[in-house]
């Protein structure tokens, strides 16, 4: 019930209740509120139990679509797009291969701690390295 209400909100409600009701009526109001919430929970639990007893196994069939709707409440569009585009691939861009080089040593050769060079790019497209102060070429038609 208090999933979306934090301690800060509860503190604000208590302080507002203290100002509105006063210190002499606040304890009785809190007791009444607690008793009412407990009674509503008991009614809901009783109704659910009675419905489950009357419907039998059909109750679970009715409950499954409701659980599916509740799962939509936690829907994250980023996760859905990532899952759709990459089909659950944990490393879609191959970044782990660059870090680990496939030998389990996380980029080191294990003898002196020097890192191994990255894997060579595919032979179909040579890579041209730029000098440290050289600007990359600009294609005006591409922009």
Secondary structure by P-SEA (a helix, b strand, c coil): ccccccaaaaaaaaaaaaaaccccaaaaaaaaaaaaaaaaaaaaaaaaaaaaaaacaaaaaaaaaaaaaaaaaaccaaaaaaaaaaccccccccccccccccccccccccccccccccccccccbbbbbbccccccccccccc
